């Protein structure tokens, strides 16, 4: 401001008058006292206020740094937990799929076993029925033979008009039946 005033006054040509006026308005003692008090104030502020103020700022910076570090640790832990959960989920899916596949294999094995057992049972029942049919057939053939022998004896005794002993007649008929059965 002083410089601007000086330049303005010099431009008017009344520089000398303006300088004299400026010197009258400026008191050198006031300037020295003001500069001295300002310097003392700065020294006191530096000693008593600047240190604590910078300490508070340093504490605040350390607190912010700790908060950032804590947030980074929490984020890293969260990321790790998320990865673990994903791994567990994938493992659970794999286990579930293995269980399903195992159940399907067991079901197929049981199906094959049941079909095999049923076929064996059907074969056994068929063999049993075949044996029973053969047994019944043999019984029926024996009954027919016995009936045939009795009828033959009766017919032969009527034809001959005499009585042949039943044992001779039976032996003769059985021999004839056997020869007829061999001819088949």
C-alpha positions in Angstrom: 0.0 0.0 0.0 2.8 2.3 0.8 4.4 1.6 -2.5 1.2 2.3 -4.4 0.8 5.6 -2.6 4.4 6.5 -3.4 3.9 5.6 -7.1 0.8 7.7 -7.2 2.3 10.6 -5.6 5.4 10.5 -7.8 3.1 10.4 -10.9 1.5 13.6 -9.8 4.7 15.4 -9.6 4.2 16.3 -6.1 6.4 13.5 -4.8 8.2 15.6 -2.3 5.0 16.9 -0.8 3.6 13.4 -0.6 6.7 12.0 1.0 6.6 14.6 3.6 3.0 13.9 4.3 3.7 10.2 4.4 6.5 10.7 6.9 4.3 12.7 9.1 1.7 10.0 9.1 4.2 7.2 9.8 5.6 7.0 13.3 8.8 5.1 13.4 8.3 4.2 17.1 5.0 2.6 16.4 6.4 0.5 13.6 9.3 -0.7 15.9 6.8 -1.6 18.7 4.5 -3.3 16.3 7.2 -5.4 14.7 8.6 -6.2 18.2 5.2 -7.3 19.5 4.6 -9.3 16.3 7.9 -11.1 16.7 7.3 -11.8 20.4 3.8 -13.1 19.5 5.3 -15.3 16.8 7.9 -16.7 19.2 5.3 -17.3 21.9 3.0 -19.0 19.4 5.8 -21.1 18.2 6.8 -22.1 21.7 3.3 -22.6 23.2 0.8 -23.1 20.4 2.7 -24.3 17.4 4.1 -27.4 19.2 0.8 -28.6 20.7 -1.0 -27.7 17.5 1.5 -29.8 15.4 1.2 -32.5 18.1 -2.5 -32.6 17.7 -2.1 -32.7 13.9 0.4 -35.5 14.2 -1.9 -37.4 16.5 -4.8 -36.9 14.1 -2.6 -38.1 11.2 -1.5 -41.1 13.2 -5.2 -41.8 14.1 -6.2 -41.6 10.5 -3.3 -43.8 9.4 -4.3 -46.4 12.1 -7.9 -46.2 10.9 -6.8 -46.8 7.3 -4.6 -49.7 8.4 -7.4 -51.2 10.5 -9.8 -50.8 7.5 -7.3 -52.5 5.2 -6.8 -55.4 7.7 -10.6 -55.7 8.0 -11.0 -55.7 4.3 -8.2 -58.3 3.9 -9.8 -60.5 6.6 -13.2 -60.1 5.0 -11.7 -61.1 1.6 -10.1 -64.1 3.2 -13.3 -65.2 4.9 -15.2 -64.7 1.7 -12.7 -66.9 -0.1 -12.9 -69.5 2.6 -16.7 -69.4 2.3 -16.5 -69.8 -1.4 -14.2 -72.8 -1.0 -16.5 -74.3 1.5 -19.5 -73.8 -0.8 -17.6 -75.4 -3.7 -16.6 -78.3 -1.4 -20.2 -78.7 -0.3 -21.4 -78.7 -3.9 -18.8 -81.3 -4.8 -19.8 -83.4 -1.8 -23.5 -83.2 -2.7 -22.8 -84.1 -6.3 -20.6 -87.1 -5.1 -23.5 -88.2 -2.8 -26.0 -88.0 -5.6 -23.7 -89.9 -7.9 -23.0 -92.5 -5.2 -26.8 -92.8 -4.6 -27.4 -93.3 -8.3 -24.7 -96.0 -8.5 -26.1 -97.7 -5.4 -29.6 -97.6 -6.9 -28.3 -99.0 -10.2 -26.4 -101.8 -8.3 -29.5 -102.6 -6.3 -31.6 -102.6 -9.4 -29.2 -105.1 -11.0 -29.2 -107.2 -7.8 -33.0 -107.2 -7.7 -33.3 -108.1 -11.3 -30.7 -110.9 -10.9 -32.4 -112.2 -7.8 -35.8 -112.1 -9.6 -34.3 -114.0 -12.6 -32.8 -116.6 -10.2 -36.1 -116.9 -8.4 -38.0 -117.3 -11.7 -35.5 -119.9 -12.8 -35.8 -121.7 -9.5 -39.6 -121.6 -9.8 -39.4 -122.8 -13.4 -37.2 -125.7 -12.4 -39.4 -126.5 -9.5 -42.5 -126.4 -11.7 -40.7 -128.5 -14.4 -39.8 -131.1 -11.7 -43.3 -131.0 -10.3 -44.7 -131.4 -13.8 -42.4 -134.3 -14.6 -43.3 -135.9 -11.2 -47.0 -135.5 -11.9 -46.4 -136.8 -15.5 -44.6 -139.9 -14.1 -47.4 -140.4 -11.6 -50.0 -140.0 -14.4 -48.1 -142.4 -16.7 -47.8 -144.9 -13.8 -51.5 -144.6 -13.1 -52.4 -145.0 -16.8 -50.1 -148.1 -17.0 -51.7 -149.6 -13.9 -55.1 -148.9 -15.3 -54.0 -150.2 -18.7 -52.6 -153.4 -17.1 -55.9 -153.9 -15.3 -57.9 -153.4 -18.4 -55.7 -155.6 -20.4 -55.9 -158.4 -17.9 -59.6 -158.1 -17.9 -59.8 -158.0 -21.7 -57.4 -161.0 -22.1 -59.3 -163.1 -19.6 -62.5 -162.4 -21.4 -60.9 -163.1 -24.8 -59.3 -166.3 -23.7 -62.2 -167.2 -21.5 -60.0 -168.5 -18.9 -58.3 -167.0 -16.0 -54.5 -166.3 -16.2 -52.7 -165.6 -13.0 -52.6 -162.0 -12.4 -48.8 -162.0 -11.9 -48.2 -163.7 -15.3 -50.5 -161.4 -17.0 -49.1 -158.3 -15.4 -45.5 -159.3 -16.3 -46.6 -159.9 -19.9 -48.4 -156.6 -20.2 -45.6 -154.6 -18.6 -43.1 -156.2 -21.0 -45.3 -155.2 -23.9 -45.6 -151.6 -22.6 -41.9 -151.3 -22.1 -41.3 -152.6 -25.7 -43.9 -150.1 -27.0 -42.2 -147.3 -25.0 -38.8 -148.1 -26.4 -40.1 -148.0 -29.9 -41.0 -144.3 -29.5 
